[in-house]
Amino acid sequence: MKLYKRLFAKGLAKGDTYQDRVYGERKERLFAKLQGNVLEIGAGTGVNLPFIPKDVHWTGIDPNPFMHRFILDKAEQLNRQIDVQLGDTEHLGFKDNHFDCVISTLVLCSVPDPDKALLEIKRVLKPGGQFVFIEHVAAPKGTFLRGMQKTIKPAWKLVADGCRPDRELGRHIEQAAFSELQIEPFNYDAPVSLIKPHIMGWGIK
Ligand SMILES: C[S@@+](CC[C@H](N)C(=O)[O-])C[C@H]1O[C@@H](n2cnc3c(N)ncnc32)[C@H](O)[C@@H]1O
């Protein structure tokens, strides 16, 4: 398991440049106005750090300890002070109403219980605080792509650290009952990908 987690972290880091290419412009837009005390769940290799304003106080959590070295290296390159902790989104070790913003990119597909994770996100957000997200979601029901997502799910979960390609995350986020919510669907040009479509957006507690 340790070796798997180490290899997964290494593999994810190799994809950082590709991620910047496909999500970079959207992250610039989504993160530009972040301020104050910000929590990123499932921070991975810290791929979002370059897009997050420098005056933000950033705390990242990730249950995979092998991600943390990559995050710390990125912070050093960017010359910024950050805080990295081991943790999972369903059990956040922070007080209620603590953060101005919570970020999630490509994480809610992997957490065992997305509804519990969203409850925790809302709990740690201050009233009026913002949840910002980019996630891949299930293809529409009845499509060929949705059928393929269902078929590959067992194998995909094994190779991609628990990621479910057919999770209807838009619905889960809607059910979390943010006071305001904006969800924008998008796709990017990937020649062969079963991990689409995507959504990005924000919700206010
Ligand atoms: C596909 S990676 C995405 C990483 C990063 N957010 C990005 O955009 O590249 C999914 C991340 O979620 C983390 N993760 C898995 N289960 C989690 C949980 N229950 N709570 C928080 N993070 C989790 C994994 O360790 C991994 O770093």
The ligand as a Tripos MOL2 file, in Angstrom:
@<TRIPOS>MOLECULE
LIG
   27    29     1     0     0
SMALL
NO_CHARGES

@<TRIPOS>ATOM
      1 C1         -6.6210   13.0130   -8.5420 C.3       1 LIG1
      2 S1         -5.7780   13.6080   -7.1430 S.3       1 LIG1
      3 C2         -6.0160   15.3820   -7.3200 C.3       1 LIG1
      4 C3         -4.9540   16.1600   -6.6080 C.3       1 LIG1
      5 C4         -5.0370   17.6760   -6.8070 C.3       1 LIG1
      6 N1         -6.1760   18.2300   -6.1190 N.3       1 LIG1
      7 C5         -5.0680   18.0360   -8.2670 C.2       1 LIG1
      8 O1         -5.9320   18.7930   -8.7060 O.co2     1 LIG1
      9 O2         -4.1850   17.5380   -8.9850 O.co2     1 LIG1
     10 C6         -6.8540   13.2110   -5.7960 C.3       1 LIG1
     11 C7         -6.2500   13.6080   -4.4490 C.3       1 LIG1
     12 O3         -7.2180   13.4100   -3.4280 O.3       1 LIG1
     13 C8         -6.5720   12.8370   -2.3200 C.3       1 LIG1
     14 N2         -7.6000   12.1640   -1.5210 N.ar      1 LIG1
     15 C9         -8.0780   10.9040   -1.6170 C.ar      1 LIG1
     16 N3         -9.0180   10.6800   -0.6920 N.ar      1 LIG1
     17 C10        -9.1570   11.8350   -0.0050 C.ar      1 LIG1
     18 C11        -9.9700   12.2410    1.0890 C.ar      1 LIG1
     19 N4        -10.8530   11.4000    1.6550 N.pl3     1 LIG1
     20 N5         -9.8360   13.5030    1.5500 N.ar      1 LIG1
     21 C12        -8.9480   14.3520    0.9910 C.ar      1 LIG1
     22 N6         -8.1500   14.0190   -0.0450 N.ar      1 LIG1
     23 C13        -8.2590   12.7810   -0.5230 C.ar      1 LIG1
     24 C14        -5.5220   11.9210   -2.9170 C.3       1 LIG1
     25 O4         -4.4930   11.5900   -2.0170 O.3       1 LIG1
     26 C15        -5.0280   12.7800   -4.0740 C.3       1 LIG1
     27 O5         -3.9990   13.6310   -3.6850 O.3       1 LIG1
@<TRIPOS>BOND
     1     1     2 1
     2     2     3 1
     3     2    10 1
     4     3     4 1
     5     4     5 1
     6     5     6 1
     7     5     7 1
     8     7     8 2
     9     7     9 1
    10    10    11 1
    11    11    12 1
    12    11    26 1
    13    12    13 1
    14    13    14 1
    15    13    24 1
    16    14    15 ar
    17    14    23 ar
    18    15    16 ar
    19    16    17 ar
    20    17    18 ar
    21    17    23 ar
    22    18    19 1
    23    18    20 ar
    24    20    21 ar
    25    21    22 ar
    26    22    23 ar
    27    24    25 1
    28    24    26 1
    29    26    27 1
@<TRIPOS>SUBSTRUCTURE
     1 LIG1         1 GROUP 0 **** ****
